[in-house]
Amino acid sequence: MKTEDCKGGKVSKDRLTVMFTCSATGDKLKPLVIGKAAKPRCFRNIDVRSLPVTWTSNRKAWMTAALFTDWLKDVNSLMRRRKKKILLFLDNATSHSPDIRLSNVTLKFLPANTTSRLQPLDQGIIRAFKARCRKHLLRSVIAKIDDTTATASEVAKSVNVLGAVYMISRAWNETRESTITKCFAKAGFPVPMTADNEGSVSEEDQVQDEVADLIRQGSDRLGVDNIDPDHYIDFDNSMPTEETYSGDWERQLVDNFVADRENVNPAAVDDDDEVEPEPAKDASVRSNLTFPEVLQMLNQLQNFAADKDCPILNHIQDAKSVVEAAIIKQRSTARQSTIDSFFKR
């Protein structure tokens, strides 16, 4: 966090704001992800239009009325191509402009101060996404912790904005339709309940258990105290995602205008980003490849699939999860064997 002290390195200046859109039947649009740069360094050789999210940017990585309006127009065009008309429920965020009129999207604003009760995304959809995203982040980092060729700084830098985009897309794709439907019903929407979304065993609880287990493994390797899984999943709940207007509205209006103008140049690069290391050279074809080497290859395949807008991206991400889990299991077994051998001496 920006307000916390950082030892042994620099506080990361990376920041992303994510907006989700889904229907009561569980249909989902691609997440809108707002970063600080139109083309971060880690997007080198990547066409942002081929990313599995809708990418945009401004100086603070916050939602603004201009960004939201542009996104609404894109959604309206999408619905027109699909020959659909939708009713879009919104909270009263400052950036949600009520003045736009669209052909295939009708805006309906929730009553003031009712978001926590009537907004389906706040009934557990966003938290279900966060739990999965944190799980993928932990698994990725733990898989690299014991790599003797990587320093602590390199492990920290291995998670960049591009990697975060892939995790966001994957976690959103994994968020179940039944979870979304139940959250709409909890918010008071008339949703027909089925045996699937009335199940007694919650997959979301299973995901949280996985997060807690990964936290324990990471704490053991780093020699630090465990943190509460709920705190880890929800630690950024109070972070601002848009400008909150105060009495100095004129200055804030100018600041927002400048921020939106800065987004016009598609070739802009974030100077605060660390220079990305060159990708590892391909290992020679052989039968004794290690899991870390396979993970490097999958990372390269992931970038290839994103750049070429290839439909195998989800399968590559699934393979990464399997390899990361195998690395964690392999190192846990090796560590346990070493302890057992010590006591048998």
Buried (B, 14 or more C-beta within 10 A) or exposed (E): EEEEEEEEEEEBEBBBBBBBBBBBEBEBBBBBBBBBBBBBBBBEEBEBEBBBBBBBBBBBBBBBBBBBBBBBEEBBBBBBEEEEEBEBBBBEBBBBBEEBEBEBBEBEEBEEEEBEEBBBBBBBBBBBBBBBBBBBBBBBBBBBBBBEEBEEEEBBBBBBBBBBBBBBBBBBBBBBBBBBBBBBBBBEBEBEEEEEBEEEEBBBEEBBEBBBBBBEBBEEBEEEEEBEBEEBBBBEEEEEBBBEEEEEEEEBEEBBEEBBEBBEEEEBBBEEBBEBEEEEEEEEEEEEEEBBBBBBBBBEBBBBBBBEEBEEBBEBBEBBBEBBBBBBEBBBEEBEEEEEEEEEE
